[in-house]
Amino acid sequence: MESRESIDLNLSQYLLSLKRRWLPAVSIFATTVTLSVVAAAFMKPSYEGEGKLLFKTPSFNVVGSNLLPSISEGQETGDLRALVSTQNPVSSQIEVISSPTLLQQAIDELQLKNNRGEPQEIEAFKKAVKLKIVGGTDVLQITYKHHDPEKAAAVVNKIMELYLENDILTSRSEAEATRLFMAKQLPKSQAAVHQAEVKLRIFKQKNNIVDLSEEAKTAVANIGSLDNQIDNLKAELDQANTQTNELRQKVGLNPQQASTVSALSQSPAVQGVLTQLQDTERQLASQRSRYLNDNPIIVDLEAKKYNLEALLQKQIKQTVGSQTKVAAGLLQIGELRQDLIENLLQSDVQRRSLAQKLASLSNSRSTYEQRKNIIPQLVQNQQELERRLVVAQSTYQTLLKKVQELQVAENKTTAHARIIAQALVPEKPVLEQKLIILALGIMIGALLSTSTVLFLELRDRSLKTLEEIRQRFRYTLLGVIPLVANKVRSNDGYVESTIPEISVRDKPHSLTSEIYRMIQANLKFLSPDRALRTIVITSAVPKEGKSTVSANLAAAIAQLGRKVLLVDADMRDSSQHHLWQLTNAAGLSEVLVGQAQLSVATSKVMNNLDVLTAGVTPPNPLALLDSQQMAALVEGFSSRYDFVIIDAPPLLLTADALTLSQMTDGILLVARPGVINANSANAAQEMLERSGHNVLGLVVNGIVDKNEYSSYFSHANEGDVNEIVVW
């Protein structure tokens, strides 16, 4: 709501400003429009040539910084695409057509001249050529205006012709340059293919690769088969170990000892010596029972036993080795034990065979497992090498294909656009330019008139409306008094009168009278606890109507039955004696200096209303007002009258009003739109605030209702309005 009110207020303020400044605004607007009409009337007729180009899918796309064509699969050689997917390619061709090179070529071939007969300038020519994309199509409209209709058509046709020729030459040159560049890249691409093939072959040879996928499947199958075989061998080995342990327990020998015993029991030499040794021992035992130890027979037998034992050890050593020690009881075994030993040896041999086979299978499985674990890495490396090979081959094939395509593009003689409408010689001139001049004249006229109004308003610092005064003076608004012409009847009809009237006295039923009664009521409500007895009425500058307001307010209060005294304290420019049509021979100045009595100087003008005029102007009015006599006089007024109104000089001219306000209950400030300006208002308010005087309120005088943002007096009847003449 505040924003809407602000907009309405600014618009109303501008309309009021335009109403006040209508004469310069209308003059400037009319002059500008007239000049535009004259300029349009004397303008030479111009003719417009028009032609149209239809674009096919654009040709070469810019790739990287080398300006290489990007020819997609399934497209014809020479198709252009925009650099940005959202960009219209026709916009790029517009820049080509409007390039200085092409335009200069058209100027040279047509020998175009400007108005001075000199060769046409490129910038001016570029502005005259209009390029426009027909909406929703790939059609470009080219127009050119000129005073010569044939020249207008010729320029458009020449531009289209030069563009098509330039487009063909550009496409062919780009294709040739690109083909040469790609032809240089072919050997490098072929070398890259060969290098990739060599790397792949070396990798396969080094890692014994034929088919990694099949090898992985075979490795997994072999590992599974080996796991089954290993499990079976472990079972057989466990069984052999069990059997060997059982035989060892029966024989009481380990396999090595059993092998030794078996070898000794089957050795004829060992058994022969052992038999002789046993016979000798039996003989020795037999002879010991018969002879003493030193008997020669015993001695011979002991020597023979010793020799046989030595020979036995020698035979054992030769049979089983020198490191093996065999108990004597094991040199000869029975047939049953011999069978058990043989079974133990066979079982041990079987156990060892199974253990060796199990170790061999475990080694084979480990080998397959290691190969299986490195296969993923080998696959990754092989795929990387194969990808590089595929990329190199694809690049080589693409380059080879593009070189062949570009060879075809070099020989193309078709452009990427065609003329669908030749420019015909126009028969009728273009009226658009004249209308544009008239529209510009109207727009410039409106702009200049508006700017003039704003400039004059900015220079005029006066406050023109009630709202502006209220914003400057932040005091209580006690009343708004209208201003209407005061006319009197004469022989020539009604003429404006220069003699002011007291509206409250002369027209008691008018709107103005009611407003003054409302002001006195507002004054009464300002201080409900302490009644106002004496007030000073003043203004910031002269001609704001303070004296008229003082007189009417005094009359309004007097009509209520209160005894009122109106004192004219403006000794420099007194006016109350004119308003009430009194003599000014004796007044306030004479009373203050003791030359006249108050009763003689005071005049009764209405029931309950006395007026004390200013009197003769003294040399120094402020000295009289700022005196003990004046303070005593005001105090005496308060005791004799119910209400005292002092008409004081303007604030910014003298210090009289501020001096008098110190002796009274407060100041009533009068302001009039169009008379007071912003600087004066600010100075007056600052003066009142700095001095600390009691400002009772603000009365805005001389309001013209039609000059305000909104009507303040719409309720009043036409016959009830009267003028407040300002002194």
Helices and strands as residue ranges (DSSP letters): H 2-20, H 22-41, E 47-55, H 89-97, H 100-110, H 122-128, E 129-133, E 139-146, H 149-206, H 212-251, H 255-265, H 268-288, H 296-320, G 328-330, H 335-409, E 417-421, H 432-459, H 466-472, E 477-482, E 487-490, E 493-496, H 503-506, H 511-526, E 534-539, H 546-559, E 564-568, H 576-579, H 588-593, H 598-601, E 602-606, E 609-612, H 621-625, H 628-640, E 643-647, H 656-661, E 667-671, H 678-691, E 695-703, G 705-707, G 718-720
